Amino acid sequence: MPQEGDIAKGIDIGKTHSHSREFYIWVICPDCNHGRWRAKAEINRAKRVNSHLNRCQLCAVSLKGDKCVNWKGGRNIDKEGYILLYVLENDFFASMRNNTGYVREHRLVVAKALGRCLHSWELVHHKGDKYQKGSIENRQDNRYPENLQLISDTRHNQITLLERRITYLENKVLSLGGKP
C-alpha cells in the first residue's frame, strides 16, 4: 500500500495511453482518510489557484459556506439584481434562509432592525426615493428606514399599482409638453 507523498509513473499504477508518462502523487483526503493517486501537474495547478487540493471529490462537494472551494465571501447578486448574504445554520436569522443558505440583504436589514425574523408573507418594499424605482441601484439601496419599508402582500400590490399609475401620468404630462 502506498504512503502519503509517494510518487509513481502513470504506467506503474495502471494508467494507459497519454497518462502513462505522467507522474502521480499518493494523496490522502483530510476528511475521510481515503487515499488516491493524483497527477502531479494537477496538484501544481491547484496550488496556483489556492484550492483544497487533497480532498476527494465527495468531500469537496459536501463543503458548505466558507469551507467551500468556490467561497467568495458570502455575498452574491441574484438574477433580479438583489444582494444575497449567506447566513450560517446556527444564526438567529437562519429561518429566513433559502435552500442554498442565502437571504436577500434588504430582508435581513429590516429583520435586524426589528430584532426578529420576518414571516414569509411580510414583504420589504424599496421606496425608490434616491434611485429610479425598479432600477438595480434601487434594489441594492438597503438603507432602513430611508429606502426600505415593511408591508403586507396586499399593501405591496396597492403601492405598486399606484406607483405605476403615477409614472404613467407623469409620462403623459411630458408627452403633452408639460414640465417634469
N, C-alpha and C positions, 0 to 999 in steps of 0.2 A: 504494500500500500504506500503511495507517495506521501511525502511530508509537505507541509506548507512551505512554499517558496521553491520547491523542486522545479527544475527546468528540463523540458524534453523536446525533441524534434517531433513534428507532426506525424511523420512516418512511423515513429516508435510507439505512438499511442493510438494508432489506428486511423489517422486522418488520411484521406486519399486526395488524389489529383492536385489541385493548386495549393491546398492547405498542407500538403505533406512536407513542404520545405520550411514552413513557418516554425517559430519556436513558441512553446506554450509553457505557462507557469501554473502550478497547482495552487489554487486559492481556496480558502475556507470562508463560508458565509458567517459573519459575526452573530447573526440572529439565530440560525437553525443549525450551525456547525456542519452543513453539507459541503463536501469538497467537490471541485470540478476543475477541469483544465480550461484555462482562458488564454487566448492568444496574447502574446507579449505586446504586439503592436496595438491591440485593442486597449490594453492596460495603460500604455503610454498615452494614447489618445484620450482616454478617460481622465487621466491626471491633468491634462491640459484644460479640460472643461470642468474640472473640480466636481466630478460626480461620485456617487457611492459605488466605487468600482468592485468591491469584494462581495457585495450582496448578491445572492442568487436572484433569479427573475421573480420567483414567487414572493420573496421577502421584500424586494424593491417595489413591487406593485402594491403591496399591502401598507406601505408607509403613508401616513396622513399628516397634514399640516406642515409644520416647519421641518419635519424629518423627511419629507418627500424630496426626491431629486429635483423636481421642477418647481420647488418653492420659490416664490418671488416676493415674499413679504406679507402675503395675506390680503392684498389689496388689488382688486381687479375691476374692470368695467364691463358690464353686460352689454348685450346687443342693442339694448334700448338707450344706452348712454348713462345708466345709473352706476354709481360706485358701489362695489360689493366689498364687505370686510369679513375676514374669516373669524369665526367665534369658536373658541375651544368647547369641548363637550362638557367640561365642568364649570363653565362660565354661568353667571346668573341669567344671562340673556340667551342661553343655549336653546330654549324652547322656540325661539324665533328663527332658528337656522333653517335653511332649505336642505335638500337631500345631499348637497355637497359640503355643507358646513358654513355657508356664507349667509350674511344678512345684508340687505340694502342699507347703505350708510344713513340715509335720511330717516329710516325707521328706527335705527339704533340710536341716533342722536336724540330723537323725541323720547324714546323709551328711557334713555339715561336721564334726560331732563325731568321726566315724570317719576323716575325711580321705580318703574315697574315694566314688565313685558307688555307689548301690545298684543291685543287679540287679533285674530285673522280678519275680522270684519272691520277693524279700525284702519282707516287709510290716512296716510300723511300726504298732504297736498302742498305742492310748491306754488307759492303765491305768484312769483314772477314779477316782483317789483323792480329788481335791478336788471335782470336779463329778460329777453323776449320769452313769453310763455311757450312751452313746448320745445325750446332750444336745448342743446346739450349743456350749455353753460348753466341754464336754469336748473336742469336736472342734477347738476353737480354742485349747486349752491346750497349747501346744507347748514345754513345758519338758522338757529332756533332762538327766538320766535320770529326773527325778521323775515324769513322766507319760507318757513315751514309751519303747517297748521294741521292739527289732528282733527279729523272729521269722520263721520259715518259714511257708508257707501252711498246712501240716498242723497245725503248732503253734497257729496262729491259730484254726483251726476248733475245736481242743480247748479253748482258752481261752474262746472264745465259747460253746460248749456248757456248760461249767462255770459261767460267769457267768449264763447263762440259768437253769440249774438252781438256783443259789443264790438268785437273785431270786424264782423260783417258790416255793421252800421258805420264804423269808422272808415272802412274801405269805401263804402258807398258815398260818404261825405267827400272823401278825397277824389273819387272819380267824378263827382259833380262840380269839382273846382273849389271845394272848401279847404280851409287850413287845417293842418294836422294838430 
